[in-house]
Every structure is written in C-alpha cells, then in structure tokens.
C-alpha cells in the first residue's frame, strides 16, 4: 500500500513577537505520510518516526542537506506502509485500522536540535526539536486531540526519538488519551569500540553540540550532569528508568547497526579484520563472536532495573536492526519469535494490557527464527533496505 506524502507543518508562528520556524536541515517544511483510521480504530493514533542516523558536524550535515534525510524536497511522495503501519488485519491485527502516520526524518539529531541562528554560507537549519512539536501539534489539530489511544514509535534514530520525546508526547496529548511509546532498535549503548576508544560517545557528543540539543535532552538526566557530560543524556541508558510514560523496548542484542558502527567502526579496524563478519554474522570467527557475545552481555547489563509492569522488553539474539517496519520480522509465518510469540503479538499484548512482556533471548546462534541481515560489500542489505 502506497501512502501519499502530506506537507502539513506550520512553517512559522508568532510567540512573544519572535518568529518560530520548524524546518528541515535545508529550510524546507517537514513532512509526514498519513493513512486515516477506520472502524473501531478511528480514534486511535500511531505516530511512527523514521530512522536514518545523525549528522555530527557541518560537513556531515551538508552531505545530507540535499537528500531525503535533510530536505522534504527530496522525499518520495508515496511510500509503502508495512509491518506496524500495515492496514491489513492479517499482517497487523492490533493497529491495522488506527490512524497511522510516518514522520519523515530530516533534521539529523533525532529531533533534538534547536539553534536559532542560520549560517548564510551553509544555510543549515538545526531545528529538529521544533519540527517534532510542530508535527505533533498539527496532528492534534487533525484529530489526535480527541484520541482514545496514541502511540509514539520509531525505528533506529526514530526509535531513539520515541524515547527522548516519550514524556513530551504524553504532555502534548490529552490527559484522557492512553499514551505509550515503542522504541525499535533505538536503544544505542555507550560502549568502547574494539580499539578501546569511546567512539560513539565522541560521535553523539558532536551531534549534541552541533545541533544545540542539550536543552531538549531529558531533564531527569541533564540536571544530574556537569556541563561537559550532559551530552551523555543522548544515550537511552542514562534516562530510560526515569521515563514516566509506559514504553516498550524492542532490540536485537546483536544489533547490526551497533556492531558495525559502535563496536567495530571502520576507524577502529584499519586492517579490515571485521569486514566480512559485519556483512554476515555466519562469517564471524570464534574470536570475533566472543567479542560480540561480550557486547551482548554489556547491552543486557544496561537494561538492569528497566523493566516494570508498565514497560515491555523484547530483546532477541538476531543480527538485525529495525523489526517493526518490515512485514517479515513484524508478523509473518516465518517471523522471529521468543517463546513462540511474534513481535507483533508481544507489542499488541503489552499495549492492550493482555499480559506483561519481558523477553530476553538466549545467546547466538540458538535462535533459529531470526532473520539475520546479510549485507553486500557496500553495506547494503540483500533483500532489505538498510536503515
């Protein structure tokens, strides 16, 4: 099913005589795709945030400025809705008839940036936090203000967005709305790479500094940090325990993006020892798998104390990244399962309160239901779109 692109964001509004502009990196208006709900789902809303990494300095932001990740001018006007966004009862039984929205990602900071000044030489706009609020307010005006149920979800950088803005989403919606959040592959951990360098910590710090994000990171975290450490609040492990809105964490313990870019980034592997392993987990040597097992244990350790009756966990041992958007991993005859339960069933049961969900998989290679990702030499996934 292809859904039309809707440009519906307020480009500017007056606040205390100041011009408040919510725009993409290139200054174009943000956008989202919207498929209206029907039947019993007409008053239910699912707002899903697109993923797409981050830009951490002027150079990398300029590189995405004139792409779909930095400009609504470059976005496709129609995209397929599948997985958690599907309108097919058989493929998405709990949310198929909800109002389903996919918010396009065009700011490069998981919608946390807020810099008023625009450099005339680059024309880069760091306004992600404003975009998030403007999109949600526009959806409220289109009917979400009367929602009975609402979900903020996202994949990858969008999954991080759903955690960073979970409580804000709750506060923007009606107090009578049943609000919950879902993070798919958005639980990025702070761990040293194979050369023992905190590469991802440096990278996220650059993202936060470039976009002026600190004031939009969770106050429950930043209020406890000295200024030089506040950017650590971009990592979910520093603030998820303080999120008051119910949320669901879906992640692969061997998240393919994190293995490729956090554990073994190219800069830490100049001889290419990890090259084949990162493309296909079945090509990993026993030594490299041992390192990946240690990564999994570290990942799981950061989740200690996170679960409670209002929160859900589904941590499988697949070499995967983003499992809600793809039909083959969300709900199909051969979809990944934990204890005989698909991801769609787990999320649906958790959201509707049918059961408490806390599922952690055994170590690789025990799970035979996984759809492990295989990349070509350029890093693209065979048969799947990489995120």
N, C-alpha and C positions, 0 to 999 in steps of 0.2 A: 504494500500500500504506500503510495507516494503522497506526502502531505505538503501543502503549499506553505511557502515562507511568508510570514506576516511581519511587516515592519510596523511596530506599534508602540515604540518607546517615545516618551515625551522628550523632545530634544532639549528643552530648557524650561525652567520655571523660576519665578521670582521668589527669593527667600531673603527677607530683610534687605531688599534692594540689590542683592547680589545675583548674578546670573549663574544658575546651577545647571551644568551641562553633563549629561551622561552619554558618552560616545566610546566607540572602539578606538584602537590604537591610532588609526588614521584619521579619526574625527568623524567617521560615518556613523549613522544611527545603529544601535544594536538591533538584533532580530531574534525571532523565535518561530518555531513551527507549532501549529495548534490544531489538534483534531478534537472537535467538540464531543462531549459525553452524551450519552443517550440512555433511555430507560431508567433503571434504578441507579445508574451512575451519574445522572445529570448534575447532581450537586456535590460530586466528589472530584478532586483535582490532584493530578500528579505532575509536578514540575521537575523535569529532569535536565540536569546541567551537562552539557557536552564537555568532553575532555580534550586534551591537546597540549600538555606540557606547559612550560613557562618560558618567558624571556627574562634574562637576568642582568642585562645591560643595554645600552643604547644600540650597540651593534646587533645583538640578537633580536632586539625588539624591531629594529629596522628590517631585519630579514623576514619577519612575519607580518610587518605592517601592510603589505600589499598582497596578502594571501587571505584565505578564508578564516585564518586564526587571528587576523588583525583588522579585517575590513568586511563589512556586510556587503560591500560592492562585489566581492569575490565569492560570495556564498551561492551554492546551488539553490534554486528557488523551490525545488522539491527534493525530498529525501525519503527513504523507506523508514517506516516505523515497524520495529520488530521487538521480540523479547518483551520486556516490561512495558513497552509502548504499543504493543500489538493490539488491534481492535478485534482480534479473533478469539472467541471464547475458548476454543480448544487449546490455543497457544498461550493464553494469558487470563486464566479463569477469574482471578481476583480483581483485576484492574482493567479489563478489556473495554468496559463501557464508561470509564471515567473520562473527564476532560484531561487529555494527555498533551503535555507541552514539552518540547525540546528547546531549551535555551541555547543559542549558539554562543560559543566561547570566542571572544575577540579582544580580550584585554591582556592576556598573558600573565595574570597574577592570581588566578583563582578568585577573581572579583574582589580583591582587597585593596587595589591601588586607589590613591586619591591625591593627585598633585594638581594644583590649580594652574600653575604656570605651564605654558607650552613653548618649547624651544622652536623658534621660527625656522631654524636651519633643518631640523629633523621633522617638525610637525607631529611629533609623537604626543599622544594624549594618554596619560596614566589615570584613568577614571573608572577602574573596574568596580569599586565599591558603589559608586553612583549608579553604574549600569545595573547592578543587582537590585538595588532599591527601586529604580525606575521600572524595571521589568515586573517585579512583584506588584508594585502599585498599579501598573497597567492591567495586570491580570485580576487584581482585586476589583478594579473598575469594570472589568468584563464579566464579573460574576463570582469570582473567587471569594469576595467578601461575605457571601452567603453560603460558603462551603460547609458541608457537614463533616467531610473528611478531607485532609490535604497531606500530601507527601512532598518533601523536598528530597530528590535523589540526584545522583550523578555518578559518572564514571571517571576514574583516573583523576586528573586535575579537577574535574567536576565533582568527583567523589570527595575530594578534599574540600571543595566549596561547600558541599552539603553538610560537612562537619563544622567548618569555620563559621557558617551562617545559620546553623540549625536553630539556635535560640533566637536569632534575629528574625528568621522566618516565622517562628512562633509568635513573636511580638508584633509582627506586621499584620498577621491574620487575626480574625475574630477570636475572642476568648471562648466562644462556643464551638469552634472548629476543633475536631480531633486531629492534632498535628503530630506527625512523626517524620523522621529523616532516615534515609538509606544511603550509605556510602559503599560504592562498589569500586574496589581497587584504589581507594583513596587514603588508605592508612599507610602513609610513607614513613619509614622509621629512620631515626638518626643513628647511623652505624658507620664505622670506619670502613673504607674500601680495602681491597686486598693488599694495597701498599701501606696500609695503616694510616692513611690520610682521611680526615673527615670531609671528604669531597662534597657530599650532599649538604652538609652543614654550611660550608662556604657558599655553595650554589644558592641555597634558599636564603641565606643572608643577603646575597646580592640581589635576589628577586625583591625581597622586602625593602631594601634600601632604594633600589631603582624606582619602585612604584610608590614609595611613601606609604607602605602598608601597615606600619606598626599600630597606628590609631584604630585600625579595623581588625586587628587580631583579638582573640578573646581576652577580655579584661581580667578574667579569672586567672589567666596566665601572666599577662604582661605586668599586672600590678605587683607580682612577686619577683620580677626580674630586674636586675640593674640594667641600665640602658644598653650596654654592649651585648647583653644576652637576650633582649626582648625578641629578636628575630627567631629564636628557638621556638617561639609560640606558633610558628607556621607548621611545626610538626604535631600531628594529632596526639601523640603520646604525652604531650605536655598539657593538654587541656580536655581530653575527652571525658575524663572522670568528673569534670565539673559541668558538662553539658546537662541541663535540666530537662530538656525535651527528649522523649524516647527516641532512640536511634538503633539502627541495625548495621553491623559491620559485616560486609561480605568481602573476603580477600583470599587470594591464594598465598599460602605460606612461602611458596617459591615464586612469588610474583615476577613474571618475566621482565617487566619494565624495571623493577628494582634490582633484579640480578644483573641486568645489562647496564644499568646506569648508576646504581648506588654501590652495589657490591663490587662489580668488576667493570668500571667505566674504562673506555679506551685509554685514557691518560694514565691509568694505573696498570695497564697491561701492554706496554710498548712492544713486547715480543709476540703478542697475539696468542698467548697460551690458552686464553679463554674463548677465542673466537668461535670455534666450532661448537663448543659447549653452550654458548649463549644462543646460538642459532637453533640448536636441537638438544634437549636435555639428555637424550639417549646417547649422545656423542661425548658426554662428560666422563672423564677418567675418574677412578676411585678417589684420587686425591682431590679433584675439584668438587666431586659430590660431597666429600667430607666437609669442605668449606661451606657448601650450600646447606648442609644439614645444620651446621653451626649457625648460619644465617637464620634458618627456620626457628631454631631454639631461641635465638635472640628476639626474633619477631614475636614469638608467642609470649616471651617474658614481659614484653611491654604491655601485654593485654591483661596481666595480673590485676585483679581488682576492678576491671572494667565492667564485667557482666553484673546485671541485677535483673529483677523480674520485668522491668520496662525496656530492657535492652536485649537485642538479639545478636548472636555471633554465628557465623558460618565460615569457618576457615578450612578450606580444603588444601590438599597437597598436590595440586596441579601446577604445571608450568604454564601459567595463564595470566591474563590481565584484562579486566572488564568482562563480566559474565552475565550482566543483566540485559545488555542491549542486543546480544546475539541469540537468536532463537535456539541454536544448537546447544548452548550452555544454559539458557534460561529454562526452557521446557520443551523437550522432545523425547522420543522413545529412548534415545541413547544419551541423554543429558547426564552431566555429573551428578552424583548423589552422595549423601552421607547418611548412613543408617537407613538406606532405602528412600531417602527424601530428596527431592529435587530442590534446586534453588528457589524456583517459583513457589513451590509448596511451603518451603521454610519461611520465605518472606511473607506470603499470604497468611499463614497461620500466626506468625508473630504480629503482623499489623492488626489483624482482627481479634487478637487475644484468644485464639483457639488453643494455643499451647506455648510454653516457654521454650525458646530456641537458644541453645548453646552447644554448638557442634564444632569440634576440633578433629581434624583428620589424623590418621597415622602418617608416619614418615614415608616419603618417596622411596621406592616405587610401589607401595602397597595398594594404592587406589587405582583400580582398573577402569573406573568410569570416567577418568579425566579426559578432557580434550586438550592435550598438551600442544602448545603452539610450536610450529616449526617455521623458521624464518629463512628467506633466501639470503644470499651473500650481501645484499643491500639493506638487510634488516627488515624487509617486508615479509608479512605473514603469508604463507601459502594458503589460499582459500579464504583468508580473513583479512579485514582491514586492520592494520596496526593502529594503536592509539598513541 
